Amino acid sequence: PVDVIRTVAHNQTTETTQATAQLIIGAFFFACRSCEYLKVSRPGQTKQLRIRNLQFARNGTVIPNTSPTLNAADCVSITFEMQKNDMKHETVTQWATNDPVMCPVRAWAAIVSRILKYKGATEETHVSAVWRKKKIEYIDATTVISALQVAVKAYGESALGIEAHEIGTHSLRSGAAMAMYLGGCPVYSIMLIGRWRSTAFLQYIRKQIAKFTVDVSQKMLAVP
């Protein structure tokens, strides 16, 4: 998933592609459901994130969303007001990385700063906002899926071991779980960031990925 997202980030030629890449990166680090950060045709009980749901801080001090130094924050917290699992006002924090592209703080800071420059935008504006045709419009699932599928084809389906048509918006959430698992994150950390109430996220882990079985055979010999 990371290589695919990097490819999306390198294909920024318009305001929409730039905004889409920022959303994909930001959503990935928080294992977001598509209805949490995108315009959907049939909104359920999940509330789409607004600018006011994001809070940045540096050295423990909150940085206003209007600050020109927002991308210098060392962490970003997102409050999910209402979720599919009925949980309300759940806040998750992610910290900045040293990567110039794959960083949750830089991605969300770019989103907030960009949107607040739009005419008529406020803290109540949804994070999927983008300026098109001289007005605010909203990025939807179709746009994100298209960007991801184009990236898969550009990177190489055989190299990734997946085909473009297999990619959907839920790929970011499942990909986030996989990335955290492969990165050695404890199960409880994955559950907290993805806001899973159980180990249900394990269903996303692809059994065919060889990295999962590294050293397993050797560890099996340690059992008397």
N, C-alpha and C positions, 0 to 999 in steps of 0.2 A: 504493500500500500504506500509506503514512503516514497519509493521510486516513481510510482504513478503520480503522486501528488507533486513531487518535484518537477515532473514533466509538465503538469498543468501550470505550475507557477512560472515556467519558462515560456509559456505560450500566451503572454499578455500583450495584446495589440490594441485593445479598446478598453473603454471604461467598464464595460460589462465583463470582459474576460478577466480584467484585473480584479474586479469586485468578486467574481466567481471564485478565483484562485484564493483570495483572502478568506472567503467563507469556508472553502473546502479545508484549508489549513486549520482555521480556528475550530471548525466543527470536529475535525479529526482528533485534536488533542483533548477534547471534552467528550468524545464518543457520543456526539449528539444524534438524536433522532431527527429525521428530515423535517418533521413538523415543528421542530424547535427553532430552526434557523432559516427555513425557507417558506415561501408562499405555497400553500397547498390548496387544492381544489375543494376539499372537504375537511375543513378544520374540525377537529374533535375537541376534547376537553383540554388538550395540551395547549399552553399559551406560547405563542412565538416570542422569542426574545426581542426585547427592545433595548435601545441604547442605555437606558437607566438600569438595566439588569446587570451591567458590567461595571466593575470597580477595579481600578488600578492602584497599586501602591509601590512605594520604594522605601526601603529601610523602615517599614512599618508605618509610614505616613501615606495617607490617601492622596492620590493625585487627581484633581478634577478632570472630568472627561473633556473639558474644553482646553486643557493645557497643551501647549505646543510641544512639550517634552514627554508626552504620553508614552512614546515608544521607549523611553528610558526607564520605565517601571521595571521592577524585578519580579512582579507577579500580577496576575489578573484573576479576579474572582467573578464567577457568573452565578447569579441566583435564578434558579428555575422555579418560576412561580407556581405552575401547575403542570404535572406530568401525567403521562399515560398510566402510570402505576398508582395514581392518586396521591403521590407525595407532593406536598406543597412547600414552597419557599426553601428549597434545598440549595445550599451554596457549595460550589466546588471551586477550588483554587489550583491553578497551574502556574509553574514558574518559568522564567525566561530560559532559553537555551543559548548556547554559543553559536548555533547555526544561523547564518544570515537569512535563510529562507524558512526553514522548518522551526518556527518559534511561535508558541501560542500568544505571547505578549505582543510581539511585533505585528502578528496577523490581526489580532483584535484591536490593537491601537490604530492600525491603518484603517480598519473598518469604521471605527468610531470617528476618527479625525476626518475621513473622507465624507461620511454621511452628514456630519454636523456643518459641513461647508455648503451643503445643498440648500437652495432657497426653500424655506418653509419647514426644514427639518428641525426637530427638537429631541429632547431626551425620550420622548414617547415614540419616536420613529422606529420601525422594525429594522433589525440588523440586515435584512435581505434587501434593503433599499439600494437603488442604483439610479443615476441620472441618465435618462434617455428621452430623446425627443422633447427636450427642454422642460422636463418634469420628472418627478420621482415615480419610478416604477419599482417592481419587486422581482427579484430572482426566484425562479421556481425550480422544481425538481428536474424538469426536462432539461433545463440549461446546465445543471450540475452533472446530470447523467451523461449528456453529450460531451462535456469537457473531460470527464473521466474516461469515456470510451475512446475519444480521440487520443488521449494520452497513452492509453494501453496500446493502441495500434502504433503510435509513434515510438514508444519504447520497445515494443516487440512482444507479441502475444506468446511466442514460444519461450522467450527469455523469462517471462513472468509466470508461465505455466497456467495462464487463464486466457479466455477469449473475451473480446470486448463486449459481446452481448450478455456476458455473465455479470457485468458490472451494473450496479444500481446505487441509489442513494444510501441504502442500508450497508453498502460495502464500506463506507467510512466508519460506521459504528463497529462492524465486525472486524474491519482492518485495525481499528484502534485497539480492540481487545487482543487481537493476534500480536500486534506490535508490543503491547505491554507484557504479554505472556512471554514472548520471545526475548524481551529485554530483561526478564527475570523479576518483574514486579510481583510482589506478593498478591495472592488472590484477593485479599481484603482491600488492597489498594485499587485493583482493577474494578472491584465492585463499587467502591466509593466514587471513583472518577466517572464510571459509566452509569452510576446510579442504579445498579442492579440490586435487587433485594435478595437474590440467591446466586448460586453458581451457574445460573442459566446461560451466562455468556460463554460457557465452555462449548456450547453447541456450535459456536462460530469458528472454533479452532479447527483448522483443516488437518485432518489426519495424515494427509499425504506429504506434509512438509517434513522433510528429513531432519531438520534441526531439532525437532521435538524429541527425537530419540537419541541424540548425542549422549554418549556415556551411560545410557540406560542398561545396555548389556553388561557393562563392567560393574555397574552398581548391583545388578542382580546377583553377581558372584559373591557379593559381600554378605549375602544372607546365608547363614549356616544350613 
